[in-house]
Amino acid sequence: MKKVLEKVKKVMLILAVFSSLISCNLCPNSPSNENPGNIAYFTFQTKANSSVIFKYNFNDFNLSEISENSQNFSRPAQNGDISVTKMNEKLTELYLGNVNSKNFIKIESENSLYTINKPVISPKSNKVAFGGGTNQLYLWVNDPISNSIYIEKVSSAFYDNSIPTFANDGKYLVFIEKVDETGIRIKAVATESIDNIIYTKEFFGHFPITNGINQLSISDNNKVLFVSTDGTDSYLNIVDLANSNTEQIKLNSSLGATNAKISPDGNYALLISLDGNLWGLPLQNSERKFFQISNNENCESYIDFDWNKGSNKIIGFRKSCNDANSGMAGYLLNLKLSVDNIELESEIYLCNDILTGFWGY
């Protein structure tokens, strides 16, 4: 009975057309003439205050629409599947689609049990994690073994306004939990059995940055990076899930951080300082020296960014303090990396009015 109460599991009848779309991962996979590593996906804010997802191909600088009235909160899965939210009469609906076929199907709607907030799709595309209301984290699962689709409650202590992440192989879901009023807990659970806790560690006296993104990032070798604050200073926290090691790097008060992400190869970290600039940290060097990458002018500040899978460039998003719109300006930043240094090699302006943006795999 406890199992039933702890897990909200709704097994749904799969319609024939729904089953066929899921079985082929919403078809087709990436076209052979495209390199997913040179493609990014942006959610744009329209003049009508709606949102549209576009695919941006850096090979030919071509923009193509993926879905209207939609917003994306994570990079697509390895096969091009994507999870998005859409609004329908003030209710948020969760959709699963494919960036190449542009087929989309509704998989869930807000209801009396949970809301739907910032969904993140797994690299294998068969799972979607989303915030479900006050301190609630849920997992939508398409299980090919039982031929069923269901939703499980993962946590009732999930830290609101944070965003979980999946391991690159899809085996783990990593997220932040709230520990009463005393701190936070980092937890990793197995996606095949969420009762199987892979890692957990409490950080007493630490809390997420209130004016930041609070998105966990994870490298391909399962190093997790996140930012925390003790109310006075901010810290970079690196958790190595492979050996359960944890490193905490205190940032000086003039630097601070509102957001930070680790590179996919696990060798570098980038952070956004309190003044809105980008800083880099080579993690192979034990000296732990930070390098300033940007020098913002005209009261501009970086808000968010995303590493490419090659770990040598990012798409960055910054906003002017005079801009009343919620959209941001997007840039492509090519980085020059070494064990002892991180520096900006070139910067290319992309476009305005971006709400979110992520690289493809």
N, C-alpha and C positions, 0 to 999 in steps of 0.2 A: 504493500500500500504506500509506503514511504517513497518507493521508487516512482510510483505514479504521481505522487504529489511533487516530488523534486523535479521531475522531467515533464515538461509539457510536450507531449508527443501526439501529433495529429497525423494519423495515416490516412492519406487521401486517395480516392479512386483516380487512377491515371487514365484519362481519355486516350483513345487510340492515336489521335493526332499529337497529343502532348507526349505520349510515350515514344513515338517515332522521332520527334524532335530531340528529346533528351538522349535517346539511344545513339544518335549520331552527333551529339554535342552541338545541336542547333545548326549544323552543316552550313557551309563547308569549312574546312580548316584553312590556314593561311594560303593564299594563292602563291604559286611557285615563283612568280616574278617579283615578290615583295620580300624584303628582309625585315622581320618584326623589330629588330634592334634599331632600325632607322625610322621607326614610326612612333608617334606620340598621340595621345587622345586627350582632347580638351573639352571641358564643358564651358560653353559661352553663355553669357547673359545677353539676351536680346533687348532691343529697344522697348519691346512690349513687356519687359520684366519676366520673360519666360527663360527657359534654358534649353540649349541644344548641344548635343555631343557631336564633335567632328573628329575625323582622323586626319592627322597631319603627317604627310610623307616627306621626310627630309631629303630623299633622293631627288625628287622633282619639285619640292615645295608646294605640293598639291593638297588642297583641303577638300574633304568629302564628308557629307553629312552621314552620321550613323543613326541618330534617333532624335526626334524632336520632343519637347516637353519632358526632358529627362535630365538627371544628374548622376554623375559617376563619382565613386569615392575610393576606387582602387584600380591598379593596373589590371588589364584583362588577364584571363587564365592563359595557359600556354597554348591552348588550341583556339584562342580568339574569343572564347565566351566572356561575357561581361555581365555584371549585375548593376542595375540602375534603379533609381526611384523615380516615380511619376506621381503627380498630384491629380486626384480625381474628386472634385467637389469637397475640397479641404481634407481629404483622406490621402495618406501616403500609401502607394502601392509598390510592391517589389517585383521587378521584372528580370528575367534572364534572357539574354540575347547573344548574338554573335556579331562581331565587328565586320566580318567579311560577307556573310549571307544577309546581314541586317534583319534577320528574323528575330522577333521578340515575343515572349509569352509571359503573361502575369502568373507569378507563382505564389503570391501572398498579398493580403491587404491588412491594414491596421484593423484591430478588433478590440473587444473588451479585455482580452488577455495581455496584449502588448501593442506598442507602437512600432514603427520601423524607422531606424535612424542610422545613417552612414554605413550601408552594407559593404562588406569586403568579400570578394570571391576568392576561393582557394585556387592555387596554381593548377590543380587538376580539374577544376570547374564543377565538381560535384557537391560542393559545400559553399554556403554563404553565411558569414557571421554578421549580426547586426545588433545594435542597441535597441532594446525593446521597452524603454520606459525607465523610470527611476531605478538606477542601480541594477538593471536587468540586461543580461547578454544572452542571445539566442543563436542557435545554429540550425540553418535549413540544410537538410541532407537528402541527396538523391542516392539511395542505396541500391546498387545493381544486384547485390546478392539476394536481398529479400524482395527485390522488385517493388520497392515502396518509397514514398517520399514523406518525410516527417520533419517536425521541428522540435528541437530539444532546448531546454533551458540550461545554459552553461554556468551562469553565475547570478546570484541575487545580491552581490556586493560589487558589481562592476562599476568602475569609476566613470560616472557620466561625463560626457564631452571628450572622452578618450576614444582612440580607434585601435582595435586589435590588429594582429597580423598573423598570417600563416607562414609556417616554414616553407622553404622553397620546394620541398618534396611533398608538401601538403599533409605531413603526418602530425604536425603540432599546430595548435592554436595558442598564441601568446597574448596576454592581456593584463591590464592593471585592475586590481581590486582595491576597495577602500577598507581600511582596518579601523573601524570605529572613527574616532576623531584623532587617532594617534599616528597615522601614517598610511602607507600604501603597501600593497603586496603585488609582486610580479608572479604570475602563474602561467605555466605551460601545461596544456592537457593534450592527450592523444585524440585526434579527431575521429578515430574509429571507435573510441570508447572514452567519452569525456570524463568518466569517473577515474580514469587512469591519469593521475597527476604526475607529469614528467619532472616538473621543477616548480618549486615555490620558495620565495624568500621575501621577508618583510623588511621594509625600510622605515623604521620608526622615526618620527619627526620630519619625514619628507612627504611632499605633496606634489602633484603635477603643477606645472607653470600655468597660472590662471589666464594669462594673456597669450598663450601659445596654442599650437595645434594638438599637442599631446598624442602624437601618433608614434607607436612603437615601430622601430625598423629592425630588420633582421638580415644578416648576411647569408650567403649560400652555405657557409659552414656553421650556421646557427649561433652567431654572436648577436645578441640583442642590445640595442642602444636606446636609451630614453633619457629625458631631462627631468630633473626634480629640483625642488627648492626647500630649504628649511625655514623659509620666511625672511631670511637675510641674504644668504648666498645661494647660487644655483650650481648644479652638479651635472656632469656627464656620468651616466651609469652604464657600464658594459657588463653584460651577463653572458658568459660562455656556457651554453646549454650542454655542450659536449662533455665538459669536465666540472660543471657547476661552479666555476670560478667567477668572482665578481670583482670588478674594479670601479672605484668611485673617484672621479677627477673633479676637484673643487675648482671653480672658475673664479678669477678675481672679479671684484665688484665692478670694475670698469668694463669688463667684457660681458659677463652674464650670458644667458641664452633663453630664447623663446621657443626654439625648435632645433632638433638635431637628428641626423640620419647617418647610418653606417653604409659604406659602399658594399655592393654585392660580393666583392672578393674579400671583404672583412679587413682590408688594409688601411682604410681611411675613414675619417669621420668629418662631416661638415656640420657647422652650427650657424644659426642666425643669432647674432648678438643683440643686446638690448637696444642698440642704436640702429638695428635693421641691416647690418652688414653681414656678409658671409665670411666665415673663418674656416680654415681647414686644419686637420690634425692627422699627421701620419702615425698610424698605430703600430707600425713595425719598429719605430724608434722609441726606445724607453725614455728619451728625454722629455717627451710629452710637450713639444713646442707647437704653439698655434701660429698660423700664418694668415694674414688678412688677404682675402681674395677680392673683395669689392670695396669701393669707396663711394658710397651713395651721395648724390647731390640733390638739391631742390627738394629736400625733406622727403625723399623716397626711402622706403624700407622694404626689405625682403620679408615675405610672409611665409612662403613655403617653397619647396623644391623637390625634385625626384631624380635619383641616380639612374643612369642607363645601366644595362646589364654588363656592359664592358668596363664599368667603373672608371671611365675617363671623361665623362661629360654629364652635365645635368641640364634639366629644364628648370629655370628659376622664375618665381613670380613675385613681383614687387608692386607696391602701391604708394601713391603720393598722399601726403597728409592733407592735401587740398582736395582730394578726389572724394566726392560724396557717394559715388557708386560703389557697390560691393565688388565689382570686377577688378581684376589685376592685369598688369602688363606682363607678357611672357617673354622670356629670353632663352636662347640656347647658349650655354657656357661650355667651351672646350677647356679642359684642365690639363696642365702639365704636372705630372706626378713623379715623385721619387721617394725614396726612403726618408730623405731629409727635408723634403719641401713639397708644398702644394702652391701652385700659382695659376693665375688666369692666363690662358693662351689667347683666347679670342671670345668675343661676346657678340651675338647676333640678335637683334630685336625680331620678335615673331609677330605678336598681335596684342590688342587690348581686350578688355571685357572678359577675361578668363576667370571662371569660378574655381575650377579644379583642373589638374593636368597630370598625366602619368605616361611613362614610357610603355611600349609593348615589350613582350618577351623577345 
